[in-house]
């Protein structure tokens, strides 16, 4: 009898222990699930600087644009890295007093003001170590958008945090793509990518400043797959078509020599073919003289001589950002004998500064010009605000970057998860207001809308000049 009672007590003890173990495991599981963010939950950053970030990424704890280094900026990033945000704010503000045209510092200032508070985090890819001027133009656009939204109370009360990622070579883009899609605290990415597929597959919104080199309607996802990649600039075909028709129908130059830059022959031929097809369709033809600005043995004088001998009347320059110098060499060798035209990458202060009279009269397509909407929104408020913020006129790249972040901001106001942001942007009725006016997307993710043509002209003494070079890009009416 005694043994029977002891057995009953033992069974009861084991049962109670099992219940207690199950309860403990349930509590541990519930606690862990609250700590681990789901890919479907709102990707809110704690805003605490991550010391584990690669050396080419920063929220404010390191200087990536070393060309804009000041003593106050250096002190500010050290304070930011140490979580001393009050000191970081003061030092970044002082640095901007010294150099108001430094977008990296403005971004770090806004991030420092957030401190450790929850925020919505967006990554920005900038080619700082590859083409610094282009990178700074991009950063000015997103910095201005972040500054405006945070100073107005944030996105539904939540501040916007920007994480800068420096790209100094194409190969690093693949690594960046992999890092971003794994970072559950990121809600979106702004900038160029080498692998668009991974964003659609892993469900992270990315807004690119330029569309891929495809025809209209070819930017398609797999059947049934949600689109996460959108473009803040119209399809490249729009730029090419506008310029091709202008060359042939307005300037009446029917024999065109094309000089492009590429280290990949297939890519080079693809770019040239798109321009050639549209120029031919408009009624012109392309000379047979080959020109690759990236060729190690390239000589501008040889190409120009052969192009003229082949009957060329016009010269179309399509450089990469790192080959603009070579394109300017070609323009210089032309000596006014060939009408000059260029891709949108030729729009920049560097072309005016080093091209001067050699590029006088060159026409190129752009997504935005500060005079394009001079009567809109109270005298083009973006251009006015940008001039006040940065101390001068900004480029189309700055305007497009501003638009890219405005798209994300508008989308996050409707839904602050990755999936809800994608659904908002994919809605055919979605629109946002940016530097270039109304922003909408086609089903393929391309920006709807046209382009503008500008021409390099000497500044008139009786009018203000947005450039300090004596030359400016003037809107072609």
Steps between C-alpha positions, in 0.01 A plus 500: 500500500783728589672428169180574314467842672864579425446414134198730485701783659779440250260516205345821632846657547605406150177641358545830680862519385393439142240776521761738643752416225235550231402835650863614512559397140182682393614818676847477344350452154262793543779725630734403215236561235453851634871566472543358150351726232303330227558593138134601498526724805578869487877534443570758769861579578601570857717774350790386714812513279616153409873463555482177297417687179759447225751780457314616188168551681410767751212649692726772638783323676757537222583742219458355153534825303849584623525791256254689724684429824508773766618494861142535625382220272772269628404577859136449411546151356708395803223623728237323287694172517515538880121561519563858616233638269471841664866575425463351151210734423696806613811406303313412182319832517834679537646308207208605280570861591844447347381296200125531437532303176591172675203258478666224701520726804134604466398133491712425806353802678146374444599148609664640814182690587318166494749351745375164629135571426312264266521602134428377150832420334579534129837413344654725235757366252747772395809452277721708733820316419424482128349832386495742791310784333223263393484355851471842662228604256304189594555553874380860479166380366434243771643727771260777405202263498598354840555847646159619383300200621670476841466874563128471422441224755614188320293229330188464712712619791791265423832661396686387189853370539743467208786253482763590240677222311808583294561315174846535348474215250229308318593171667410638843139551390433127523621498859287805577189339356550194719559713811190711445248223443621325819466816712148474643522856639509645148171599342637610162811580297582793269759456227641281228520121529679225316239238586139616475373144526605464863285798607189351338571156643582616854235771515693824550393817318772675303462828313763540230590844365526368144320226312684203348607496136178348366217592272173623644303228676790253528563552873282206595501267801417130487128416457324540833803659666462832680711789370731658756727698264387840371672777304496869594597601146314429174608203293831557319316454174321833566832686522639329193190561292475869597864561407488294179199690370659833590823414316325397181183711491610822672873521433472309170823308556451171320842334531592439865817359656452335839771483764412294808690353793494143620741234619249232398465472125146357511382784721672751276323369191165492681522868591613600152228290337222669693613845391573380147156342460314814607720733296446280195127487569495882510660510156873516570789254482804403709857509372697177496784645709531322834572697817543360851611757757609216731744344254856513639638626169220751431610822328241777466677660203501175301129445552399855405714492184348171388145609586529818292652302211201266519260790452391553860305820564432445869671337796308321777695447824383225736765470773492328837546734797868407527561563127366854474857631462546284191170626359617858552820415313288393203297822515822702511642319198180568309579875504142586404508296180235260630175589675523366856242294685527299820322263735357622830826405674663800332286729714724623781726774628808305391396518132454876523820556696734298281306510174442876479483612137583148376148384595319821402171412328496137623140377547404224740184356660438535875225398739479844662614860458458783746315708239274219376221559750572861589129582523406193699462459875573859591793549265639146510535468875746212487751704300458796734535288813799315357676826409447632854609175664810431291594851395446454127317315224488122512511237225232265361668220694429688824139557394457133405650380830264735682210349304615146582483566873174694465348188342609292799375761747160518330477121494597461866226742599254236375682194631828466688595136431695379199196318365254783555742748341523280193123476472459877527760571230353233271153654514432661160338791683809573711665836453745719690610858458868563440746741344382409152131521584265203516669161534323187373614158381412281206419129560865425418620730779623776268439864584228649283568834334720665245847654494650843434776608262772744606784670312839625621517878453724782631343685792352837408644793694152648545360183662590298806703185430449186705854388419829658604666384177363768267289236323164351583245241389215696345156347447421438132154647441 
